[in-house]
Amino acid sequence: MGNIAFDKISSTFTILNPFNNFVPEAQSVEVRKDPLLGDTSVYNPYLKDKARAFFGPNDPELIQTLARESAKNCIFCGENVVSKTARYPSDILSEGRIRKGQAVLFANLFSVGAYHPVIALSSAHFLKLSEFAPQLIADGFKAAQEFLRSVYRKDATAAFSAVCANYLLPAGASLVHPHMQMLITPAAYSYHARMLDAARRYYDKNGSSFYGDLVATEKRTSERYIVQQNSWHWLAAFSPMGSNEIMAIHEKETDFGALSDGDLSDLSRGISRVLFLYERLGHLSFNFTLFSIRQSEQDGGQRCVFKIINRQNLYPNYRNDDYFLQKMLQSELIFNLPEELAEQLIKIF
């Protein structure tokens, strides 16, 4: 077993606060490094109160208006999901689409990968986060998995896949209707490639899986470990890649296509609980990705890894939650300490 390092560097400084008669005020900043990639995130406890200004409260009237107006021409609603969405040719999908419960998978008109389907998740046009029922999510994953297996039979170069979600405009969604997307490609995209390369180097150096060692270490220290649900381990990321990042790591599988129905159901129940917490924290928008590689005998200690973050809230003229720190310096800002986030999510699980 290799040594998992949770590196953090603290700095203290003093300012003269104009809102307190310029009395000297000591502050501190903590920089954390991701134990796999070395990516940094930054925590200043004074920013915890400022998070209200960063994210703002969701505007109920704006949300109602957005949901009502966007539903009028939504191509994912009702029969539009059949008449106004693209189909796959029969050599990929015999029926052109896949249906699982309320979920419908179809071809993306604007693909950014060799295979890039969209999965409309629900008959409802808008959902609160607490309304993302596990079955809705599981059916979406099952449709995506069926598509992946179909591609595997056709294309030996289809090596990397990612099942992703953008919910609402602040998360980059162009449509309000709840949906997921899937990318299946012969080359891993940047972040996924970095994860794979770093995990392989760790495996070559230590002879053990980074993810297995991470789970064992987090479980032992109990600071960020949340729960084990059958084959999935849930934890708060030590150095998050986005606001309130939660991870799920599968105990053995590397390939989304190899996950059992039980695995997909367990993962979906966990996601539903995380979204419940996000709503309790006052958030509505989110992104997630499930990272996967095609099964092979020499996987270099890889695992199916799921990551979810919340995004900016919806109110008039809302600010984007990414700025130079994230986009140019590629360092994330922490508002809620991962250890505190894990405590809250343990209660929900």
C-alpha positions, -999 to 999 in steps of 0.1 A, spaced: 0 0 0 14 34 -10 14 65 11 -15 89 3 -4 124 11 -30 150 21 -7 181 18 -19 215 29 1 247 34 -12 275 57 -3 311 57 -13 339 81 -14 376 75 -29 408 89 -51 435 74 -65 467 88 -103 463 84 -121 494 73 -154 480 86 -139 477 121 -122 511 125 -91 498 108 -83 475 137 -56 449 128 -73 416 119 -55 383 115 -66 360 87 -53 327 74 -54 309 40 -50 272 35 -39 257 2 -47 220 -3 -32 197 -29 -52 169 -46 -35 137 -35 -35 122 -70 -30 152 -94 -15 179 -71 -42 204 -82 -47 231 -56 -77 245 -38 -79 274 -14 -97 279 18 -101 311 38 -125 307 68 -136 343 64 -150 335 29 -175 311 45 -198 340 52 -190 356 18 -203 325 1 -238 340 4 -226 369 -18 -208 345 -42 -237 322 -47 -267 344 -37 -301 330 -30 -321 313 -57 -349 335 -70 -381 315 -69 -400 337 -93 -372 337 -118 -370 299 -116 -407 295 -121 -406 318 -151 -376 300 -166 -393 266 -161 -426 278 -175 -412 297 -205 -386 271 -215 -412 243 -214 -431 259 -243 -406 249 -269 -387 221 -251 -376 193 -275 -373 169 -246 -409 172 -234 -437 148 -243 -437 135 -279 -411 160 -289 -384 137 -275 -393 113 -304 -403 137 -332 -377 165 -326 -346 146 -315 -320 128 -337 -318 90 -340 -288 68 -344 -284 47 -376 -296 11 -372 -260 -3 -373 -255 14 -339 -290 12 -324 -316 -10 -341 -344 13 -329 -324 45 -332 -331 54 -296 -331 37 -262 -359 39 -236 -356 29 -200 -385 40 -178 -388 78 -183 -353 80 -197 -348 84 -235 -314 82 -251 -309 98 -286 -282 112 -308 -267 146 -301 -271 171 -329 -239 189 -318 -215 161 -308 -181 168 -292 -169 132 -294 -171 101 -316 -202 90 -298 -221 116 -279 -257 107 -270 -281 127 -248 -304 111 -222 -335 130 -213 -342 118 -177 -378 126 -169 -412 134 -182 -411 165 -159 -395 196 -175 -381 209 -143 -371 192 -110 -360 205 -77 -329 187 -65 -348 167 -40 -370 155 -68 -342 136 -86 -355 102 -76 -330 74 -76 -350 55 -103 -349 84 -127 -311 86 -124 -307 48 -126 -328 45 -157 -306 72 -173 -275 53 -164 -290 20 -177 -298 36 -211 -262 50 -213 -248 16 -204 -268 -1 -231 -256 24 -256 -220 19 -245 -222 -19 -248 -237 -14 -283 -207 8 -293 -183 -18 -278 -196 -44 -301 -191 -22 -331 -159 -2 -324 -128 -16 -308 -112 19 -305 -140 30 -281 -118 30 -250 -128 59 -228 -163 70 -216 -178 97 -194 -214 101 -183 -220 137 -175 -247 161 -164 -252 199 -166 -283 209 -147 -296 244 -155 -279 274 -171 -252 281 -145 -239 246 -150 -236 251 -188 -269 235 -198 -285 249 -229 -319 233 -220 -337 233 -186 -351 198 -189 -332 173 -167 -308 153 -189 -274 136 -190 -248 132 -218 -223 106 -226 -190 107 -244 -173 76 -258 -140 83 -274 -107 67 -286 -87 93 -266 -94 104 -230 -100 141 -227 -76 163 -206 -87 158 -170 -97 122 -175 -63 116 -192 -44 132 -162 -63 110 -138 -55 79 -157 -18 88 -161 -14 97 -125 -31 65 -113 -9 44 -135 23 61 -122 11 54 -86 4 18 -95 38 13 -111 55 29 -81 35 12 -53 21 -19 -68 -14 -10 -55 -44 10 -67 -44 47 -58 -82 45 -54 -81 15 -32 -54 31 -10 -73 64 -10 -105 46 2 -86 27 29 -68 58 41 -100 79 42 -119 52 59 -92 49 86 -90 86 93 -128 92 91 -124 129 84 -140 129 49 -152 93 45 -190 92 43 -203 57 37 -199 24 19 -229 13 -1 -221 -22 -14 -194 -16 -39 -194 22 -38 -174 43 -14 -185 79 -9 -162 106 4 -158 144 3 -128 153 -18 -98 166 2 -89 192 -24 -121 197 -44 -123 205 -81 -154 225 -76 -178 237 -49 -188 210 -24 -173 181 -44 -184 146 -34 -167 115 -49 -179 79 -53 -153 52 -60 -162 17 -71 -144 -10 -52 -132 -30 -83 -147 -21 -117 -130 2 -141 -156 0 -169 -190 16 -167 -201 -11 -192 -193 -38 -166 -213 -23 -137 -243 -44 -125 -278 -31 -122 -272 -31 -85 -242 -9 -89 -261 16 -110 -290 16 -84 -266 21 -55 -248 49 -73 -281 66 -82 -294 64 -46 -261 81 -35 -264 108 -61 -300 115 -50 -288 119 -14 -260 143 -25 -285 164 -44 -308 165 -14 -279 180 6 -271 205 -21 -308 217 -19 -305 219 19 -274 241 14 -295 264 -8 -282 252 -42 -300 242 -74 -275 238 -102 -248 211 -105 -224 191 -127 -213 155 -124 -192 131 -143 -187 93 -141 -152 84 -155 -147 50 -170 -122 31 -192 -129 -1 -212 -121 -33 -193 -86 -47 -197 -64 -71 -180 -38 -43 -172 -59 -15 -158 -31 1 -138 -53 2 -106 -80 23 -123 -116 24 -110 -149 39 -120 -149 73 -103 -178 96 -99 -175 133 -91 -203 159 -85 -201 196 -77 -227 223 -72 -227 254 -94 -239 290 -92 -275 298 -81 -302 314 -102 -311 350 -97 -312 380 -120 -277 390 -132 -261 362 -112 -223 360 -113 -204 331 -127 -188 309 -100 -156 305 -121 -132 333 -124 -94 336 -129 -86 314 -100 -105 284 -115 -101 291 -152 -66 305 -155 -49 293 -123 -69 260 -122 -73 262 -84 -106 259 -67 -121 279 -39 -134 261 -9 -164 276 10 -174 245 30 -145 224 44 -147 189 30 -146 175 66 -177 195 75 -194 186 43 -188 149 50 -204 152 85 -236 167 70 -238 140 42 -232 111 66 -265 121 84 -284 121 51 -269 87 40 
